[in-house]
Amino acid sequence: MELSTRQLEIVEAAGRLLTTSGLCGLTIKNLANEMHFSESALYRYFKSKEEIIVTLLQYLADNIDERLQNIPHTDRADENFAALFRDQFLFFKEKPFFVVAVFSDGLPEENRLINEMIQKLIQIKVKYLNTIINDGQQNGIFTSEVESDELVSIIMGAFQLQMLKWRISHFQFDIMEAGEKMIQSLLTLIKKP
């Protein structure tokens, strides 16, 4: 997705508003105030609040896909597993407003594009995680007692719960420390003895 510098600034400002004021606080008026320009100027870049949210989610999906593609891989699935999640925790620590965007209660669920973007985010993460789990199972590092698709669902659920707990705590605990503990716990569960 190609965004102009101004569009990216607007998307990041929208993310900050989501973090401080929630979905109700993300209005065109508040966003224009945050950007220090008129509402009409904002409409030159985006047609609606929903378009801004979709763009934020699209930007996140593209960013995650690019970052996960570029994580250095080793011949050890357990090391690749840890690297994937460390990268995710670091990214969200640096840009917590994306956590708020993805885990906001009240996102317009009737908006087809928002739902599609959230689904795309899940599919991207599953794609990379499934590759690592399959590799680990084929090389005897991870258990084969549970199908890879089921392991991916369990792992993704643990990740989403961790991020949700961090968000509802208002980012009050160290996500890198909690994330590392989660990574090690999951590896203990899925690695062969």
N, C-alpha and C positions, 0 to 999 in steps of 0.2 A: 504494500500500500504506500503510495506516494503522498505524503502530507507536506504542505508548505510549512515553513518555520512558524508562521502565525497560527496555522491550524493545530500544529503540535502544541504550541503554547496554550491554545484554548482547551485542547483535550487535557493537558496536564492541570490547568486551572480548574476544569470541571472535576477532575479527580480529587484535587485538594478540597473543593467544595463538598464533594461526596463524603470525604473523610471528616470534615469539621461539622457539616450540617445535615448529612444524610440525603436521601433521595428527594425529600420534600424541599430541602434547601438548594438543590440544584435547579435553579430557574434561569431563564434567559436574562432576567433583570439582575439577579445576583451575579451571574457569570459576567455580564457586561460590566458591572461594578468592579468585580475582581480584576478584570482585564483593563480597567480604566478607559473604556470607550462606550459609545452608545449601543443600545440594543440593535438599532438598525445596522450599525457597523458589524455586529456579530452575525446578523443574518446574511451578510455577504459571504461568510465562510461556511455556515451551517444553516439548514432550513428549520431545524427544530431541536429540542432537547433530546429526543429519541435518536436523531441522526448523530448527535454528539456522543451519546452512549454507545451506539453501534460502532462509530469510528474508534472510540476508546477501546472497545473489545476487539475490533479488527486489528488495531495497532498492537495490542497485547498478544493476540494470536500469532501475528507475523513475527513479533519479537521473540516469543517463546520458541517458535519453530526454528528461527535462525540461530538462537543461542544453543538450543539442544543439539542442533545439527553440528555445531562447532565445538562442542565439548570434546576435549581430547579423550579418545577411547584407548583402553588397554585390552589385553587378552583375558582379563578377569572380569566376569560379569558382576561380581560383588563390588568391585571398585567402580565400575561404570554406573551401577545402581546408586552408590553413594554420591558420585560426582553429579549425576542428574538432579538428585534432590538438594544437594548443597547449592547448586546453581540456582535452583528455584527459590530456596529460602533466602539466598543473598539478594536476588533480584527483588523479591517482595519486601525485604527489609529496607532496601534503598528506595522503593516506590510503593509504600503501603496503600496508596489510593487505588491501586489495581485490585488489591484484596477486597476493598470496600465495593468496588464496581462489580466484581464477580460474585461476591457473597452478600449483596444488598437485598434485604427484604423489600418487597414492593417494586422491584423492577417491573416495568410493564410486561407482564407475562403474555398478554395478548399480542404483543408486538412480535411478529414472525421473525424479523431480522435480528432482534435481540436474542431470541431463542436459538436461532441458527448460529449466531456468533458464540454463544455459550457452548452449544454442542460442538462447534469447531474447536474451541479451546480444549474440551475434553478429548476429542479425537486426536489432536496433536500430541497431547501428553500420553495417551494410551498407545499411540503408534511407537513412540520411543521406548516407553516402559515395556511394552510387549516384546520388542526386539531384544531387550536386555534379559527379560525373564526367560524367553525361549532359548537364548544363547546359554544362559546359566543352567537351564535344565538339560540341554543337549551335552554340555560339558561336565555334567555331574556336580555342579556347584550348588544349584538350587534343587529343592525337592521336586520330584515328579509325581508325588502322591496327589497333588492338587493340580488341575489343569491350569495352564498359563493364563487363560482368560479370567478364571476365578481369582487367581493370585493378583492379577492386575486390578480387578474390582476391589479386592480387600485393601490393597496398598493405596489405591486412589482414595478410597473412603477414609483411610487413616490420614492421608495428606490433607484432604478437604476438612476433616474434623480439626486437625491441628491449626489450619489457617482460620477456620471459623472461631475457634477458641481465642486465637490471637486477636482477631478483629473485635470480638465482643468484650475483650479485656481492654479495649482501646490501646492496643499495642504496648501493654504494660510489662510484658516479659520478653526476655531475649529470645527471639525466634530462631536465631542460629544455634543457641544452646539447646532449646527444646527440639529443634529440628534434628540436630545430631543425635539426640537421645532416641527420637523416633526412628531415624535411619538404622541405628544399631539394633533397636528392638525388632524392627521388621527383618533385618538380616538374620537375627537369631531365629526368628520364626521360619524363614524360607530357606535357609541354608541347610544342606545335608549335614548330619552330625559327623 
